[in-house]
C-alpha cells in the first residue's frame, strides 16, 4: 500500500521527535484528535482537567470550538456525564444516548441539544491517588455509541492518564492495545525499529495520526502492510 505524502511527512516528523520532550498541552491535543479519528461514531473530543482542591473543571484540549461550547454548558449547570465522571469517581464510561429524548441531565440537555448534541460519553482520567480529569466524547451524528466506540474510548483514556505522567497506567494500556491486533502489530514494529517501550511506541502512532489527520487504525495498517518506520530515515 502506497503511503500518502502527508502520512510520509508525519512518519518522518514522528521519527525525528519521538525521543524529545512533548508538552502536556501538545500531548493532550494529539490524544483528542487521534481519539476522534479512531471512533466513527464520535465527531468531537475534548480533555477536561479537574482541580481536586476547588472542584473547578477546565477544557485542556479540544478538537474544535463545539467541544468548548458543550463543556461550558456542563460546567455552568454542573451536570452531565463529564461532571458525573469526576464527582462520582467511577472508572466506568458514563454515557448519555439519544439526548434529544432523554430524561437524564435535564439542564445539561436543554443547553447542549440546541448545539447539535445527540449522544455523549465521558470517562475519568486518574492516577493511583487522584482524579486528573475526563475524556469527553460528543456525537452530533448518532444517538447511540456502539461497543467498539466504548472500548476505544477506554484505550484512549488510559493513554491520556499515562501521558499526564503516571507510567503505571502503561500496563493497562498495553492490554488494551494488544486486544486490537493491527494496532498491536504496528506498535511492535515501532518498538523494534526505535527501541521503544510499548507506551512510547503507542505515542508514536498517536502523533502520526494527529499530524497527518489519519485514523490510528489506518496508520497501523500502513505500517503493518509494508510502509513502516524502516522506510523513514
Secondary structure, 3 states (H helix, E strand, C coil): CCCCHHHHHHHHHHHHHCCCCCCHHHHHHHHHHHHHHHCCCCCEEEEEEECCCCCCEEEEEECCHHHHHHHHHHHHHCCCHHHHHHHHCCCCCEEECCHHHCCCCHHHHHHHHHHCCCEEEEEEEECCCCEEEEEEEEECCCCCCCHHHHHHHHHHHHHHHHHCCCHHHHHHHHHHHHCCHHHHHHHHHHHHHHCCCHHHHHHHHHHHHHHHCCCHHHHHHHHHHCCCHHHCC
